[in-house]
Amino acid sequence: IGPWESMHHYRFSDIYLASDDQDEMELWAEELDGAIVVVSEVTTGSSDIGAVPTDAAYPLSGVSANVIHTILTGQFLYQLPLMYSFLTGVVLLSALALASRVRSSVFFLAGALGAALLCFSGQALLFFLTQRIGNLLIPLLMIGTGYLSLQLLRAIENMQALRQAELSRSAYLKELEIGREIQRGFF
C-alpha cells in the first residue's frame, strides 16, 4: 500500500458512536464497503510503533495492512535461481577476460568497475520491473576475483618477459665478450 500517510485513517470512536444513528451508520457502510479494516492503537506512547526500512517510527498496524495487501494482490517478491546469477557472472567475466588481453591496465580496471556497475544496475532494473531478486554477490565476487586473477597473470607474464629479455641481453653480452676475446687472440 505504501507509507502510513497513503492509507485512510478513521477514529474508532467515530464509528462506535455512529452505531446509535442509522443514517450515520449507512454513511460508514458506504465508506467502508469492500474494505478490510485493521484496528489498532496509534496514540502517542503506544507500543504499536516500530522501525521498518523506510521509516524509523512506523505504526505496525501499517505493516499488517501492507501484508494483507500483498497477499490479496499477489505482488510477492521472487528470488531467481542461483544459476542466473552464476551465468551473469560468467558472461561478465568472459567479457572482462577479453578486455584484459587487448587493453591497458587502466582500461581493464575501468572495464571491471563498469561490469560491476552493469551487474548492479541490471539487478536493480530486474527488481523494479519484475519483482525478481537476483543474487548480486555471486557475479560481483566473480568479477572481483577474475580481475585480481587476470592482473596477477599479467604481472607474471610481464615478469617472465623481463626475465627473458634479461637472459637474452646476458647471452648477447656474453657472446660479445667471447668475440672480443677471440679478436684479441688473433691480433
C-alpha positions as CSV (number, residue, x, y, z in Angstrom):
1,I,0.0,0.0,0.0
2,G,2.9,2.3,0.8
3,P,3.6,4.8,3.6
4,W,1.4,5.4,6.6
5,E,0.1,8.6,5.1
6,S,-1.3,6.9,2.0
7,M,-3.7,4.8,4.0
8,H,-7.2,6.0,5.1
9,H,-7.4,6.5,8.9
10,Y,-10.5,6.7,11.0
11,R,-11.1,7.2,14.7
12,F,-12.6,4.1,16.2
13,S,-14.8,6.3,18.5
14,D,-16.4,8.0,15.5
15,I,-17.5,4.6,14.1
16,Y,-18.5,3.3,17.5
17,L,-20.7,6.4,18.3
18,A,-22.3,6.2,14.9
19,S,-23.7,2.8,15.8
20,D,-26.6,4.7,17.6
21,D,-27.5,6.7,14.4
22,Q,-28.9,4.7,11.5
23,D,-28.1,7.4,8.9
24,E,-24.6,7.8,10.0
25,M,-24.1,4.0,10.0
26,E,-25.2,3.9,6.4
27,L,-22.6,6.6,5.6
28,W,-19.9,4.5,7.3
29,A,-21.2,1.4,5.5
30,E,-20.7,3.1,2.1
31,E,-17.3,4.5,3.1
32,L,-16.0,1.1,4.3
33,D,-17.8,-1.1,1.7
34,G,-15.4,-3.8,0.5
35,A,-12.6,-2.6,2.7
36,I,-10.6,-4.6,5.1
37,V,-10.2,-2.7,8.4
38,V,-7.3,-3.0,10.7
39,V,-8.0,-1.8,14.2
40,S,-5.0,-0.6,16.3
41,E,-4.0,1.9,18.8
42,V,-1.6,4.5,17.4
43,T,-1.8,7.2,20.0
44,T,1.3,8.8,21.3
45,G,3.2,6.5,23.6
46,S,1.6,3.3,22.2
47,S,3.7,0.2,21.8
48,D,2.4,-0.5,18.2
49,I,5.3,1.5,16.7
50,G,8.4,0.1,15.2
51,A,11.2,0.6,12.7
52,V,10.7,-0.5,9.0
53,P,13.2,0.0,6.2
54,T,11.5,3.3,5.1
55,D,10.6,4.8,8.5
56,A,12.1,4.7,12.0
57,A,8.7,5.0,13.7
58,Y,6.1,3.3,11.7
59,P,2.8,2.0,13.2
60,L,3.0,-1.7,13.0
61,S,-0.7,-2.0,12.0
62,G,0.5,-0.4,8.7
63,V,2.8,-3.4,8.3
64,S,-0.2,-5.7,8.8
65,A,-2.2,-3.7,6.2
66,N,0.7,-3.9,3.7
67,V,1.0,-7.7,4.3
68,I,-2.8,-8.1,3.7
69,H,-2.5,-6.0,0.5
70,T,0.5,-8.1,-0.7
71,I,-1.4,-11.3,-0.2
72,L,-4.6,-10.1,-1.8
73,T,-2.9,-8.6,-4.8
74,G,-0.3,-11.4,-5.2
75,Q,2.5,-8.9,-5.5
76,F,5.2,-11.1,-4.0
77,L,8.9,-10.9,-4.4
78,Y,10.5,-13.9,-6.1
79,Q,14.1,-14.9,-5.9
80,L,15.8,-16.1,-9.1
81,P,17.7,-19.4,-9.0
82,L,21.4,-19.1,-8.3
83,M,22.2,-20.3,-11.8
84,Y,21.1,-17.0,-13.3
85,S,23.5,-15.1,-11.1
86,F,26.3,-17.6,-11.9
87,L,25.6,-17.2,-15.7
88,T,25.6,-13.4,-15.4
89,G,29.0,-13.6,-13.7
90,V,30.4,-15.9,-16.3
91,V,29.2,-13.6,-19.2
92,L,30.7,-10.5,-17.5
93,L,33.9,-12.3,-16.5
94,S,34.3,-13.6,-20.1
95,A,33.9,-10.0,-21.5
96,L,36.4,-8.8,-18.8
97,A,38.9,-11.5,-19.8
98,L,38.7,-10.5,-23.5
99,A,39.2,-6.8,-22.5
100,S,42.3,-7.7,-20.4
101,R,44.1,-9.2,-23.4
102,V,43.8,-6.2,-25.7
103,R,43.8,-3.1,-23.4
104,S,45.9,-1.3,-20.8
105,S,45.5,-1.9,-17.1
106,V,43.6,1.4,-16.6
107,F,41.1,0.4,-19.3
108,F,40.9,-3.1,-17.7
109,L,40.2,-1.5,-14.3
110,A,37.5,0.7,-15.8
111,G,36.0,-2.4,-17.5
112,A,35.9,-4.3,-14.2
113,L,34.2,-1.3,-12.5
114,G,31.8,-1.0,-15.4
115,A,31.0,-4.7,-15.3
116,A,30.2,-4.4,-11.6
117,L,28.0,-1.3,-12.2
118,L,26.3,-3.0,-15.1
119,C,25.6,-6.0,-12.9
120,F,24.2,-3.8,-10.1
121,S,22.1,-1.7,-12.5
122,G,20.7,-4.9,-14.1
123,Q,19.7,-6.4,-10.8
124,A,18.0,-3.1,-9.7
125,L,16.1,-2.9,-13.0
126,L,15.1,-6.5,-12.8
127,F,13.8,-5.9,-9.3
128,F,11.8,-2.8,-10.1
129,L,10.3,-4.2,-13.3
130,T,9.6,-7.8,-12.3
131,Q,9.8,-8.0,-8.5
132,R,12.5,-10.6,-9.0
133,I,15.5,-10.6,-6.7
134,G,18.8,-11.9,-8.0
135,N,21.9,-12.8,-6.1
136,L,24.2,-9.8,-6.6
137,L,27.1,-11.3,-4.5
138,I,28.0,-14.1,-6.9
139,P,28.6,-12.0,-10.0
140,L,30.4,-9.3,-8.1
141,L,32.7,-11.9,-6.4
142,M,33.4,-13.4,-9.8
143,I,34.2,-10.1,-11.3
144,G,36.5,-9.1,-8.4
145,T,38.2,-12.5,-8.3
146,G,38.6,-12.5,-12.0
147,Y,40.0,-9.0,-12.1
148,L,42.6,-9.8,-9.4
149,S,43.5,-13.1,-11.1
150,L,43.9,-11.6,-14.5
151,Q,46.0,-8.8,-13.1
152,L,48.2,-11.4,-11.3
153,L,48.5,-13.3,-14.6
154,R,49.5,-10.0,-16.4
155,A,52.1,-9.3,-13.7
156,I,53.6,-12.9,-14.0
157,E,53.7,-12.5,-17.8
158,N,55.4,-9.2,-17.6
159,M,58.0,-10.6,-15.1
160,Q,58.6,-13.5,-17.4
161,A,59.1,-11.2,-20.4
162,L,61.5,-9.0,-18.4
163,R,63.4,-12.1,-17.3
164,Q,63.6,-13.4,-20.9
165,A,64.8,-10.0,-22.0
166,E,67.5,-10.0,-19.3
167,L,68.6,-13.6,-20.3
168,S,68.7,-12.5,-24.0
169,R,70.7,-9.4,-23.0
170,S,73.1,-11.5,-20.9
171,A,73.6,-14.0,-23.7
172,Y,74.3,-11.3,-26.1
173,L,76.8,-9.6,-23.8
174,K,78.5,-13.0,-23.2
175,E,78.8,-13.6,-27.0
176,L,80.1,-10.1,-27.5
177,E,82.7,-10.7,-24.8
178,I,83.7,-14.0,-26.4
179,G,84.0,-12.3,-29.7
180,R,86.3,-9.6,-28.2
181,E,88.4,-12.3,-26.6
182,I,88.8,-14.1,-29.9
183,Q,89.7,-10.8,-31.6
184,R,92.4,-10.1,-29.0
185,G,93.9,-13.5,-29.5
186,F,94.2,-13.1,-33.3
187,F,95.6,-9.6,-33.3
